Amino acid sequence: MRNGRFSRYYNNNSPIHRLNPLCKILALLVFVIMVLVSSHVKAIISLFLILSFIITISDVPFISFFKSLMSMKFLIVFIFLINLIFGVSVYSSFVMISKIVLLVMYSSILLYTTTTNSLAYGFSSFLRPLCIFGLPVSKISMAISLSLNFIPSLFASSDKIIRSQMSRGFNYSDGSFKDRIVGIKSIFIPMFVSSIKRADAISDAMEVKNFNFHSDRSDIVDYRWRFNDFYMLASHLVLFVLILVKEVVM
């Protein structure tokens, strides 16, 4: 939790920061599909070049993406060892690990360049077509908005609890199984109580403001689609078509 990179927004004014949140979510979806269908080294290299270009113009320190990648190091090593044990070729292992790296780093771009409120708007806009099926998109978007703002504070409170327990001499890495269970209880029970109190406070605040799920919500930020949004999404779609044609032809 202490090293979690969720909702670590970097307040810059780069072209990626100024993109529409819905555009970034759609671009991420297209990029994920491109990664999944790619099986050749040339396609993987092309995706890495696109990723490097986006990271460069995002004005986010590269060390942040490296930390996000290092959080997945055990999974990467595990996949590589499993492939060696079951006789998977080095080429296939390289392609699989490269796909994981691409997905982690591109997802980090979305989190580093988009605020939690913008993410909530993007997800609600993405789900809006489902209204024709009777899905309560307004309630879902509100739940997403509250969750995105709630999770970082939950991580911060858990970090404070862990530090306070360690200052009292408790060691989470040593001790018997029973001691570790007690240590886990000493973390999750205060977190649960704190979460209930915070949720109750948010509920009271929404009730005081006379919040109504059935009323239309307005946005402070103007999320208008601009040329850069169309250019970003169109470039991803063109690259997707090229990769798809190459995979089908080859």
Sequence and secondary structure as in RCSB ss.txt:
>XXXX:A:sequence
MRNGRFSRYYNNNSPIHRLNPLCKILALLVFVIMVLVSSHVKAIISLFLILSFIITISDVPFISFFKSLMSMKFL
IVFIFLINLIFGVSVYSSFVMISKIVLLVMYSSILLYTTTTNSLAYGFSSFLRPLCIFGLPVSKISMAISLSLNF
IPSLFASSDKIIRSQMSRGFNYSDGSFKDRIVGIKSIFIPMFVSSIKRADAISDAMEVKNFNFHSDRSDIVDYRW
RFNDFYMLASHLVLFVLILVKEVVM
>XXXX:A:secstr
 TT  TT       TTTTS HHHHHHHHHHHHHHHHH  SHHHHHHHHHHHHHHHHHTT  HHHHHHHHHTTHHH
HHHHHHHHHHTT  HHHHHHHHHHHHHHHHHHHHHHHSS HHHHHHHHHHHHGGGGGGT  HHHHHHHHHHHHHH
HHHHHHHHHHHHHHHHHTT  SSSS HHHHHHHHHHHHHHHHHHHHHHHHHHHHHHHHTT  TTS    SS    
 HHHHHHHHHHHHHHHHHHHHHHH 
